[in-house]
């Protein structure tokens, strides 16, 4: 393998170090602890695992970390009331409602009822709109694309002028905001997807190739421009043999690593960055609430 393998855990740890230092600074200067409230409904084991790791990391960062666990049968009205209470609570700077919600609940009105300045997941239409219009200092950027951009900036710098970027995937959660972030950094951006004609040739033009389609090892070595940076956002479980499975990305890691200049592994690439950027967003929200300039990540 010729490519540099980008270490997501190490990069996430460096983000967390900045968060911890910023949290200490805010507490000593303004006597304010960043507050993160995580809401989980029901007993989906995967969701509980995620929420536990988020709450643990928030505590580790020195935040006021609060978790609300609601029963599976909670009504839309009860959940809305809790979100409104958290909106009004000045000690809470970030509100996160863990998705997916049980089938009888409609997530969209809940997400849109979170105050944009407390929407640390970056899913509110106001925050999505700020990213789309390039107002990156005014909103909160969705955690996974924000984390992917940290990798890109650390390899290529803040200004991507003259570089071609291809994002495979156009979801509201990742593909669209990722394209907008690359565009804001002056890259020339192509958003490709399942309807793109001759996808391999589009990808071969990319200095920065971001894959987020949820198709195991779809991107092959002959899709990759020599020396390109590959950010693999896919997480797919493939079955190897009876009762055995492994996690793979959307990129055929071993073969693409022979061609690329830098590549993220799965697992251990973009994944660890998502929680790190959630902590970063919470500290940013807390600084803004105190009318202070937040740290840059």
Secondary structure, DSSP 8 states (H G I E B T S, - for coil): --SEEE-HHHHHHHHHHHHHHHHHHHHHHHS---EEEEEEES--HHHHHHHHHHHHHHHHTT-EEEEEEE-TT--HHHHHHHHHHHHH-TT--EEEE-SS--TTS-HHHHHHHS-GGGBTT--SHHHHHHHHTT-TTTS---HHHHHHHHHHHHHH-S--TT-EEEEE---TTTHHHHHHHHHHTT-EEEEE-TT-TTHHHHHTT-SEEEE-S--TT-B-GGGS-TT-EEEE---EEEEEETTEEEEE-SB-HHHHHTT-SEEE-SSSSHHHHHHHHHHHHHHHHHHHHTT------
